[in-house]
Amino acid sequence: MEAFFANHGYLMLFLVSFLAATLLPLGSEWLLAAMLLQDFAPLPVIAVATLGNTLGACTTYLIGLYGGPFLIRKLLRINEPAQQRAERFFQKYGVWALLFSWLPVVGDPLCLAGGLFRVPFSRFSLLVFIGKLGRYATLAVFVLGGMQVISG
């Protein structure tokens, strides 16, 4: 396992983080935690996961901006009720809702709503990046803190 991480860790983290924000119903947190437990440096791990997940969210934004119902329903697998919940959340909190794009269930539809509502890409990408960076940094703090408690 260590050899796998040493040879492919960052690439796998980027790909899993990217896909977790687009096509597949999977999470990337487990891989980030595993890499930290394998003594990878925290800052590059957080940076790679954040970049991959942010770019995945940008893909969802572009589908919202240019895609149609087929892409939304079939490719992203966002059903009508989920899309409506995200749009209501987005309308209630405005573009600041994008800070919560890391949340399960509502995160991908929020990115889609960003595209549908034509949020300027610079604002979209900055808010999504901040939210996702906050999530991965917080997770890293908990994993590293747990390691210190265990190793005492």
Protein Blocks (a to p, Z undefined) as FASTA:
>chain_A
ZZmmmmmmmmmmmmmmmmmmmmpccdfklmmmmmmmnopafklmmmmmmmmmmmmmmmmm
mmmmmmcfklmmmmnopafklmmmmmmmmmmnommlmmmmmpghjlmmmmmmmmmnopaf
klmmmmmmmmmmmmmmmmmmmmmmmmmmmnZZ
